[in-house]
Amino acid sequence: MLPIPRFVRQRVESLAAHLLQPSDGPRVDFSLPAGEPALVAPDSVSWQVFKNPATLFIGGVAAVILELAEPRVRTGVWEHTSFRQQPMARLQRTGLAAMMTVYGARKQTEAMIAHVVRLHGAVQGITPGGTPYRATDTDLLDWVQATASFGFLNAYHVYARSLTPEDRDRFYAEGAAAARLYGAQGAPVSEADQQAQFAAMQPRLEASDIVHEFLTIIAHVPVLPARLRGLQSVMVRAAIDLVPAPVRHTLQLGSRAGLRPGERWLVTRIAKAADRFPLRSSPAVQACRRLGLPDDYLYRRRPQQR
């Protein structure tokens, strides 16, 4: 564990709690009910990856870039969510849902996912190019699951701690239970599956001003305090760097260059520090308590390194 001065810890704890607890919904206590398992086991790669708030932000941004590259997903997100009007609230809800999927008590998580699936049932429309879509279309659900897994895994792998090919495959396989609950029957269960799915989807991806609008919004939404907003922009560029080169080219992201000289070192230092910094109020630590594990359980054990 990384020793942190008390006042710094309190500030970070407060910030993290704010980011994961939407103001327009009930607070979730991941420490309850005592003893109830999650969809994923504590000794999983997923529990290691999702404990890192820095790489979760970076990976989440990378995932949304990839999602918005698909015109049906892009239209559904931009026309049927409140992201443009209330980006912070949307980020909080999305972050909480991700934490529930990994750390939440199983029954609560299943109820949350069922609620999301019901909401998705009402989302449908036609893209500007004339293609009809429904949020329950299985290929779209598979794409969203694949991009989320890719983003979170690779942000952790690149910036925080390198993982073996076996652990990366385990990570994709661990997401299968939640993916099925969401209706994503064809979500990747290995890195080879993910790469094949990305290759198959590549011809359907297209550039859009919405992607650039999203990047502008996410760089300025008050995730970090005002004096650290410049760092937030650096982390957004770190996310752009994770997007596969063919997709970056398709999306015309050249004007939004990735990390500049020296910034990769900074992002890596932040991500590695976050990986050694247990937040007592975090879903990861609370879930450990729920299962009778010590607060620093995830900081004692590591996935096998290369």
C-alpha atoms as one frame of an Amber mdcrd trajectory, in Angstrom:
protein
   0.000   0.000   0.000   1.055   3.585  -0.606   1.311   5.748   2.551  -0.737
   8.920   2.037  -1.070  11.933   4.371  -4.443  12.010   6.116  -5.640  15.320
   4.592  -4.808  14.068   1.081  -6.610  10.789   1.718  -9.703  12.601   2.991
  -9.776  14.843  -0.097  -9.390  11.915  -2.480 -11.963   9.847  -0.573 -14.476
  12.687  -0.846 -13.818  13.167  -4.559 -14.118   9.442  -5.322 -17.369   9.131
  -3.361 -18.806  12.104  -5.263 -17.932  10.599  -8.632 -19.612   7.262  -7.911
 -22.779   8.368  -6.126 -25.306  10.130  -8.396 -27.094  13.013  -6.730 -30.392
  11.999  -8.360 -30.529   8.468  -6.978 -30.138   6.388  -3.816 -26.674   5.826
  -2.396 -25.308   2.310  -2.688 -23.486   0.695   0.226 -21.254  -1.997  -1.268
 -20.518  -3.383   2.207 -24.055  -4.783   2.486 -25.629  -7.269   2.778 -22.879
  -9.064   4.651 -21.626 -12.216   2.973 -23.504 -11.895  -0.321 -21.226 -12.630
  -3.291 -20.853 -10.493  -6.397 -21.192 -11.651  -9.989 -17.375 -11.874 -10.045
 -15.155 -13.444  -7.371 -12.736 -11.370  -5.260  -9.708 -13.276  -6.617 -10.613
 -12.275 -10.174  -8.652 -10.040 -12.523 -11.740  -7.816 -12.709 -11.574  -6.947
  -9.006  -7.974  -5.851  -9.523  -8.654  -3.799 -12.654 -11.757  -1.991 -11.418
 -10.182  -0.848  -8.153  -8.053   1.742 -10.022  -9.969   5.041 -10.455  -7.397
   6.590 -12.796  -7.469   3.797 -15.360 -11.246   3.464 -15.029 -11.630   7.059
 -16.191  -9.151   6.616 -19.041 -10.606   3.274 -20.108 -14.168   4.547 -19.867
 -13.404   7.436 -22.207 -11.701   5.088 -24.683 -14.731   2.792 -24.561 -17.166
   5.616 -25.318 -15.028   6.796 -28.260 -15.310   3.293 -29.717 -19.032   3.057
 -28.968 -19.736   6.387 -30.659 -17.886   5.238 -33.762 -20.814   2.889 -34.484
 -23.633   5.022 -35.988 -26.553   3.181 -34.379 -25.000   3.247 -30.926 -24.006
   6.879 -31.430 -27.512   7.935 -32.405 -29.059   6.061 -29.499 -26.663   7.560
 -26.962 -26.871  11.102 -28.276 -30.639  11.187 -28.797 -31.857   9.122 -25.846
 -29.570  10.031 -22.944 -28.921  13.206 -20.977 -25.176  13.246 -21.572 -25.052
  16.581 -23.388 -27.325  18.322 -20.867 -26.092  16.630 -17.665 -22.728  15.022
 -18.397 -21.647  14.755 -14.766 -24.823  12.992 -13.667 -24.548  10.630 -16.625
 -20.927   9.826 -15.772 -21.896   9.143 -12.157 -24.669   6.743 -13.157 -22.453
   4.936 -15.660 -19.600   4.660 -13.163 -21.889   3.319 -10.464 -23.324   0.728
 -12.855 -19.808  -0.466 -13.727 -18.906  -0.769 -10.049 -22.117  -2.678  -9.318
 -21.387  -5.144 -12.116 -18.046  -6.068 -10.534 -18.391  -5.405  -6.793 -22.122
  -5.186  -6.073 -24.047  -7.805  -4.124 -25.421 -10.266  -6.669 -29.147  -9.685
  -6.076 -28.787  -5.898  -6.142 -26.693  -6.096  -9.294 -29.168  -8.344 -11.064
 -31.999  -5.952 -10.137 -30.023  -2.963 -11.434 -29.237  -4.675 -14.735 -32.882
  -5.740 -15.159 -33.902  -2.095 -14.694 -31.403  -0.965 -17.343 -32.650  -3.648
 -19.745 -36.238  -2.422 -19.292 -35.129   1.134 -20.089 -33.292  -0.092 -23.172
 -36.488  -1.707 -24.381 -37.989   1.720 -25.086 -34.970   3.056 -27.011 -35.257
   2.861 -30.774 -35.010   5.116 -33.784 -33.355   5.733 -37.133 -29.824   6.993
 -37.687 -29.201  10.092 -39.832 -28.105   7.634 -42.524 -31.497   5.920 -42.455
 -30.618   2.753 -40.539 -33.177   1.640 -37.951 -31.949   0.502 -34.561 -33.118
  -0.707 -31.180 -31.034  -0.565 -28.023 -31.811  -4.254 -27.538 -30.219  -5.282
 -30.853 -27.805  -8.039 -29.864 -24.950  -6.887 -32.103 -25.096  -3.417 -30.527
 -25.150  -4.866 -27.013 -22.184  -7.063 -27.941 -20.287  -4.021 -29.257 -20.926
  -1.976 -26.119 -19.746  -4.835 -23.903 -16.670  -5.421 -26.066 -15.660  -1.762
 -26.084 -16.134  -1.401 -22.329 -14.058  -4.486 -21.583 -11.363  -3.384 -24.038
 -11.169   0.121 -22.597 -10.987  -0.808 -18.918  -8.587  -3.720 -19.448  -6.164
  -1.901 -21.708  -6.067   1.290 -19.661  -5.014  -0.823 -16.661  -2.606  -2.957
 -18.689  -0.900  -0.012 -20.417  -0.764   2.552 -17.613  -0.991   0.739 -14.263
   0.254  -2.855 -14.395   0.969  -5.129 -17.321  -1.053  -8.350 -17.369  -0.223
 -11.689 -18.893  -2.183 -12.934 -21.939  -3.799 -15.495 -19.623  -5.003 -12.794
 -17.240  -6.343 -10.694 -20.106  -8.314 -13.688 -21.354  -9.586 -14.271 -17.808
 -10.783 -10.691 -17.636 -12.945 -11.057 -20.746 -14.311 -14.411 -19.556 -15.196
 -12.939 -16.152 -17.499 -10.410 -17.820 -19.649 -13.073 -19.474 -22.210 -13.384
 -16.656 -23.008  -9.675 -16.595 -22.955  -9.474 -20.393 -25.604 -12.186 -20.648
 -27.811 -10.370 -18.145 -27.621  -7.264 -20.329 -28.527  -9.375 -23.375 -25.070
  -9.372 -24.955 -24.949 -13.027 -25.886 -21.972 -12.617 -28.233 -19.735 -10.441
 -26.068 -16.070 -11.536 -26.273 -14.845 -14.070 -23.722 -11.174 -13.851 -24.722
  -8.798 -11.318 -26.219  -8.902 -13.208 -29.528 -12.702 -12.837 -29.535 -12.341
  -9.112 -28.890  -9.866  -8.653 -31.736 -12.093 -10.596 -34.131 -15.120  -8.534
 -33.136 -13.240  -5.269 -33.647 -12.044  -6.410 -37.085 -15.582  -7.376 -38.095
 -17.005  -4.057 -36.899 -14.323  -1.836 -38.440 -16.096  -1.430 -41.857 -19.242
  -0.176 -40.078 -17.491   2.522 -38.076 -17.560   6.105 -39.286 -16.400   9.589
 -38.394 -18.785  12.014 -36.709 -18.624  15.456 -35.160 -20.363  13.894 -32.155
 -17.141  12.088 -31.221 -15.288  15.407 -31.111 -18.142  17.002 -29.169 -17.966
  14.173 -26.639 -14.204  14.657 -26.204 -14.659  18.381 -25.628 -17.353  17.770
 -23.030 -15.433  15.067 -21.188 -12.278  17.192 -21.008 -14.167  20.020 -19.288
 -16.902  18.365 -17.204 -15.964  18.886 -13.522 -14.660  15.405 -12.751 -11.531
  16.857 -11.136 -11.260  20.144  -9.218 -10.742  23.240 -11.382  -7.018  23.476
 -10.628  -6.541  19.912 -11.906  -8.670  20.263 -15.040  -5.537  20.359 -17.174
  -4.670  16.891 -15.891  -8.143  15.741 -16.921  -7.368  16.754 -20.511  -4.143
  14.737 -20.338  -6.109  11.671 -19.242  -8.502  12.163 -22.148  -5.503  12.153
 -24.492  -4.333   8.962 -22.778  -7.703   7.442 -23.678  -7.328   8.489 -27.323
  -3.960   6.711 -27.382  -5.693   3.450 -26.403  -8.053   3.507 -29.387  -6.726
   1.171 -32.100  -4.937   3.081 -34.875  -7.394   2.085 -37.660 -10.306   3.426
 -35.609  -8.458   6.655 -34.769  -7.892   7.122 -38.489 -11.552   6.431 -39.302
 -12.685   8.908 -36.643 -10.244  11.562 -37.889  -8.755  12.043 -34.448  -5.465
  13.383 -35.774  -6.409  16.896 -34.654  -6.791  15.526 -31.114  -3.314  14.064
 -30.794  -2.699  11.629 -27.999  -0.182  12.023 -25.227   2.568  14.584 -25.664
   6.199  14.034 -24.644   6.409  13.552 -20.896   2.670  13.066 -20.444   2.819
   9.283 -20.727   5.264   9.246 -17.803   2.845  11.421 -15.795  -0.204   9.275
 -16.557   1.716   6.100 -15.740   2.880   7.510 -12.397  -0.684   8.516 -11.488
  -2.130   5.143 -12.532   0.512   3.169 -10.645  -0.016   5.295  -7.522  -3.795
   4.789  -7.743  -3.206   1.055  -7.918  -1.476   1.165  -4.521  -3.908   3.562
  -2.833  -6.890   1.819  -1.176  -9.819   4.185  -0.757 -11.766   3.074   2.308
 -15.028   4.389   0.846 -14.487   2.786  -2.569 -16.739  -0.005  -3.860 -13.695
  -2.292  -4.018 -12.852  -1.917  -0.327 -16.489  -1.946   0.773 -17.094  -5.165
  -1.184 -14.089  -6.751   0.525 -15.635  -5.854   3.875 -18.956  -7.371   2.799
 -17.183 -10.669   2.194 -15.125 -10.537   5.377 -11.862  -9.690   3.621  -9.369
  -7.079   4.870  -9.489  -3.569   3.395  -6.122  -4.066   1.713  -6.948  -7.500
   0.254  -6.746  -6.285  -3.352  -3.497  -4.485  -2.621  -1.776  -7.579  -1.242
  -2.401  -9.871  -4.178  -1.767  -9.149  -7.849  -2.520 -10.831 -11.137   0.567
 -12.620 -12.402   2.888 -10.261 -14.274   4.833 -10.889 -17.419
